[in-house]
Amino acid sequence: MIRFVVGDPAIFSPLHWKNGKKHFATKILLAIMVNLWVGIPYFSLQQFPIFPVTQIPETMVDKWIPFTPQHIWIYQTLYLYTGIGLFFQGLKNSMIHYISGIAVISLLANGCFFAFPTMVPRPDPGSAGQAYLQFIEWEAPLNAFPSLHVALAVYAALYLNQRLHLPVISKFALTVLWPLLIIYTTLSTKQHYIVDVIGGSILAWLVFRIICKEVFIQKLKAIFPE
């Protein structure tokens, strides 16, 4: 039987900001690689969908949440948030372990975007600030389901919750409040509907469970011994 590992010492060593300088060049290289892995297919499929695009249905929840383009600043903090799980690592195989989850999530999400293109209609920006107007110049309203933005936020939150040792209030702010704000802004900026949020959350949870299985960790340790 494959069991769920929550405390392997070689992989699940605690994250700490003091680890920021350790293996810094490797972290930069991994960050560049994973951004290319995620971004190239994501933006390519946004601009050049292969199959007919389906519009995600709006629910009552989506109608209830007002369009707030000013929230784009919070929305964009995802990139800082997901970076914590990489740059606070102290072991190389821990870095690979964290990045592998992001890579798998991206592969599955981009596979969905390729086979089943979806979109959410974007409201008239009206008097939205410059930050939002610049954002929609390069971000098309496609690749809606599942929300990759939500999937990465939830995955990072699950990982940080398991690996960070902080006081209760600090840990709550970092692993619950911050990702919830990011998730809410996917709805308030009308980048996604609630259906996309649910899909992204399920995707993140499933991938997190997979990468935390002992068989996955043991294979990773064999390939990348510390």
N, C-alpha and C positions, 0 to 999 in steps of 0.2 A: 504494500500500500504506500502511495506517495503522501507524505504528510506535509503540512504547512509549517515552514520554518519561520520563527519570529525572533531568533536570537543567535544566529550563527556568528561566532566571534570574528571570523576572518572576513565576512562580508558585511555584517551588520554592526560594525564598530560605530560608536557614536559620532555624529556630525558635530563639528565645532568651527567657529569662525577662525580660530587660530590655525586651522589646517589650510587656510586660503593660499599660503605661499608654497605649500608642499606640492610637488609635481605640477608647478604652475604651467609650464610649457605644454605638458600633456593635457591639462584641462583646457587650455586655449585651443589646441588641436582638436580635441573631442568636441568642443563647443562649435567650432567651424564645421566639422564633419556632420554633426547632427543637424545643424541649421540648414546645410545644403540638402541633407537627406529628407528633411521635412519640407523645406521651402520650395525646392525646384519642382517636384510633382504638384505640390499644392497650388502654387501660382500658375503653373502651366495649365492645369485642369480648370482653373478659374477663367482663364482667357480663352482656352480652346477646348470646350467640352466636346466629347466624342458622340455622346448619345443625347436624345432630347432631354431638356431640363424640366424637372417637376417642381412646382411650387409647394412648399410646406404649408399645410393648413393652419390658419390662425385659430387659437383657442380663446376662451374667456380670460384665461390668465394673461395671455399676450395683449389682449385689448385693455386689461386693467392696468398694466404697467405702462406709464407714460414714456413717450420718446424723449430721451434726455441726452443729446449729443455731447454735452459737457462731460459726461462720464467716460468719454474715450480715454482720458488720462488714466483712470483706474483700470480700464480694459487693457491698456498697454503694459501695465505692471506685470502681466503674466511672464514676460521675458525675464524680468528681474527675479520673479518668484521661482521659476523653474531653474534658474541659475544657482540658487542656494543649494539644491541637492547635489550639484556637481562641485562647486567651488569650496564647500565645507567638508569635502571628503579628504581623508588622510591616506587611503590605500588605493592603488591603481585598479585592483579588481573590483573595489567598491564603486569606483567611477564608472567602469564598464557595466557593472550591474545596473546602476541607475540609468545610464544612457540607453541600455538595451530596452528598457521599458518604454522610453520615449520613441525609440526606433520602431518597436513593434506596434505601438499605438498609431504612429504615423503611417506605417505600411497598411494597416487595416483600414484606417480612415480614408487614406488616399485611394485605396482599392474601392471603397464605397463611392467616393466622389467620381471615380472613373466609370464604374459600372452603372451607377444610379445618380446622375447629377441632380442636385437639388438647389433651391434658392429660397430666400426670404425677400419679399419686396421691400425696398428701402424707402422710407418716408422722404418727403420734400425737406431738404436740410434747412430751408428758410434762412434764419439768422444764426445758424450754428457757427461756432467759433472756428478760427482758422485751423486749429488742430484737427477737428473732425473733417473739415473740407479737404485738407491734405490727405487724410487717411483714406477717404473714399475715392481719391484719385487713383490710388494703386491697389485698393482692396475691392474687388468686385463682389456683388451680393450672392455669390455661388458658394458651393461646398458647405452647405448648411447642415446636412445630417450625415453622420453624427457630428456634433460640434467638437472640432479638434481643439479649440480654445478651452472648452470646458474639460475635455478629456485630459489634457495636459495639466490643468489646474488641479483636478481631482487626484490624478496620479501623484503629482508632487506633494499634495497635502497628505495623502496616505503614507508616502515614503517618509516625509519629514516627521509625521506623527510617530512613526515607528522608530526613527533614528535619533531624533533630537531629545536631549535631556534638559528641560527647562522648567522653571516654576509654572504652576498650573495656568495662571493668567497669561503669561507670555506665550506659552505653548498654545493656548486657546486662540490668542490673537493671530499667531502665525499659521496654525494648521486648520483653523476653522473660519475665523472672521475674514482674513485676507482672501482665501479662495472663494468664500461666499460672496464677497464684494465683486470679485472678478466675474463670477458666474452671473450675478445679478446684472452687471453691466453688459453682458452679452445680450440680455433681454432689453435693457433700457436704451441701448444704442441701436436696437433692432437689427443687430447682426444675426440673431438667432431667435427662434421661437422655443417654447418650453419643450416641445417634442425633441428638438435637437439637443437640448440640455440633458434630458433624460437619457438619450442615446449615448451622448459623450460620457456621462457619468457611469453608465453600465460598462462601456468599453474600457474605461480606466480601471474600474474595479476588477474586471476579468483579467486584464493584463497584469495588474499588480499581483493578483493571486497566482498567476502562472509563474512570474519571475521569482516569487518567493517560495516556490516548491523546492524541496531538497534536491531533486534530480537536476533541476536547472542550475542551482547554485553549485553543486558538485562538478558539473560539466564546465561551468564558468571558471571555477577555481583550477581545474585541470588545464584549461587553455591559457588562463592568465594567472599564474601563480605569483604571489606577492613576494 
